[in-house]
Amino acid sequence: MSACVDDGNSSSGTEFEVFLSFRGPDTRHNFTDCLYHSLDKAGVRVFRDDEEIRKGKKIEGELLHAIESSKIYLPIFSRNYASSKWCLRELTHMLESSSKANDKVILPIFYDVNPDDVKLKTQLYLNALKKHQKKLSHDEVWQWREALTKVARIKGWDMKDKR
């Protein structure tokens, strides 16, 4: 983990203001990169996996800690977001963390997808979940379904066709 900077938030347990959850191949080098640098330039402490996780560290533990120590969650739902077990685990943990604390908020971004895709009303995310179901436990995939539909009901930003 990167060294903690004393920014006055240590008493509240927050290390990051924003946690970005995204499918790397879909958005890392375009939308997410631009968003990260804009927030960073504005002085917002942002967690992005390639910036914050040091080589040799266990990724899952670092991600869960970063989620717990963030106040704002920005899941960037893209076409292949649901194909990533990591993204879905992050989303589930964000939902759990935000339900336990009143000062945490999820602000979804729908990048090149519709909220209906994330609400599982189309085949896009449903097909990805079916593939996970073949390899993983029913309970874990069910949690992901619940997390996707709950977060998709939150008013967010629609970035479809706005590249």
C-alpha positions in Angstrom: 0.0 0.0 0.0 1.2 3.5 -0.7 2.2 5.5 2.3 -0.7 7.3 3.9 -0.7 11.0 3.6 -2.0 12.9 6.6 -4.7 15.0 5.0 -6.8 15.4 8.1 -9.0 12.4 7.2 -7.1 9.8 9.3 -9.5 10.2 12.3 -12.5 9.3 10.1 -10.6 6.3 8.5 -10.8 7.6 5.0 -7.6 7.4 3.0 -9.1 8.1 -0.4 -12.0 10.4 -1.4 -12.8 8.5 -4.6 -12.5 4.8 -5.6 -12.7 4.2 -9.3 -14.0 0.7 -10.4 -13.6 0.0 -14.0 -12.8 -2.7 -16.6 -9.3 -1.8 -17.7 -9.4 -2.9 -21.3 -12.7 -0.9 -21.8 -11.8 2.4 -20.3 -8.4 2.6 -18.7 -6.6 4.5 -21.5 -9.5 6.8 -22.4 -12.4 7.8 -20.1 -11.0 6.5 -16.8 -7.6 8.0 -17.4 -9.1 11.4 -18.2 -11.4 11.3 -15.2 -8.5 10.2 -12.9 -6.2 13.0 -14.0 -8.9 15.6 -13.8 -9.8 14.6 -10.2 -6.2 14.3 -9.2 -5.4 17.7 -10.7 -8.3 19.2 -8.7 -6.7 17.8 -5.5 -9.0 14.9 -5.0 -7.3 11.8 -3.6 -8.3 9.0 -6.0 -7.7 5.3 -5.8 -7.0 3.7 -9.2 -5.4 0.2 -9.1 -2.5 0.9 -11.4 -1.5 4.0 -9.4 -2.0 2.7 -5.9 -1.2 -1.0 -5.7 2.5 -1.7 -5.4 4.2 -4.6 -7.2 4.3 -7.7 -4.9 1.2 -6.7 -2.9 -1.9 -8.9 -2.8 -4.4 -7.2 -5.0 -7.7 -8.4 -3.4 -6.7 -7.1 0.1 -5.5 -3.8 -1.3 -8.7 -3.3 -3.2 -10.9 -4.1 -0.3 -9.0 -1.8 2.0 -9.2 1.0 -0.6 -12.9 0.6 -0.9 -13.4 0.7 2.9 -11.2 3.7 3.2 -12.9 5.7 0.4 -16.0 8.0 0.7 -17.2 8.1 -3.0 -17.4 5.1 -5.3 -17.5 5.6 -9.0 -18.2 2.4 -10.8 -17.7 2.9 -14.5 -20.1 0.4 -16.1 -18.8 -0.4 -19.6 -19.6 -3.2 -22.1 -17.3 -5.8 -20.4 -17.6 -4.6 -16.8 -19.7 -7.7 -15.8 -17.3 -10.1 -17.5 -14.7 -9.2 -14.7 -15.0 -11.1 -11.4 -12.8 -8.4 -9.9 -15.2 -5.6 -11.0 -18.2 -7.5 -9.6 -16.5 -8.2 -6.3 -15.5 -4.5 -6.0 -19.1 -3.5 -6.7 -20.5 -5.9 -4.1 -18.0 -4.6 -1.5 -18.8 -1.0 -2.4 -22.5 -1.7 -1.8 -21.8 -3.4 1.5 -19.5 -0.6 2.6 -22.0 2.2 1.7 -24.8 0.4 3.4 -22.9 0.4 6.7 -21.9 4.1 6.6 -24.0 7.2 6.0 -21.0 9.2 4.6 -20.3 6.8 1.7 -22.0 7.3 -1.7 -22.1 5.4 -5.0 -22.2 7.5 -8.1 -22.5 5.2 -11.2 -21.3 6.1 -14.6 -22.8 4.3 -17.6 -20.1 4.3 -20.2 -21.2 2.9 -23.6 -24.0 1.0 -21.8 -27.5 1.8 -20.8 -28.8 1.5 -17.2 -31.1 -1.2 -18.5 -28.0 -3.3 -19.4 -26.8 -3.0 -15.8 -30.3 -3.7 -14.4 -30.1 -7.0 -16.3 -33.0 -6.1 -18.6 -30.9 -6.9 -21.7 -28.6 -9.8 -22.6 -25.3 -7.8 -22.3 -24.6 -8.3 -18.6 -26.9 -11.4 -18.3 -24.6 -13.3 -20.7 -21.5 -12.4 -18.7 -23.2 -13.6 -15.5 -24.2 -16.8 -17.2 -20.5 -17.5 -18.0 -19.6 -16.8 -14.4 -22.3 -19.1 -13.2 -20.6 -22.1 -14.9 -17.4 -21.6 -12.9 -18.4 -20.0 -9.6 -20.8 -20.5 -6.8 -24.5 -19.7 -7.3 -24.4 -17.5 -4.1 -21.6 -15.3 -5.4 -23.1 -14.7 -8.8 -26.5 -14.0 -7.1 -24.8 -11.3 -4.9 -23.4 -9.8 -8.1 -26.8 -9.8 -9.7 -28.3 -8.0 -6.7 -25.4 -5.5 -6.6 -25.7 -4.6 -10.3 -29.5 -4.1 -10.1 -29.3 -2.0 -6.9 -26.5 0.3 -8.1 -28.1 0.7 -11.6 -31.2 2.1 -9.8 -29.1 5.0 -8.5 -29.2 8.1 -10.7 -25.9 8.4 -12.4 -24.2 9.7 -15.6 -25.1 8.3 -19.0 -22.0 8.4 -21.2 -23.3 6.4 -24.0 -22.2 7.6 -27.4 -20.3 10.5 -25.9 -16.7 9.4 -26.6 
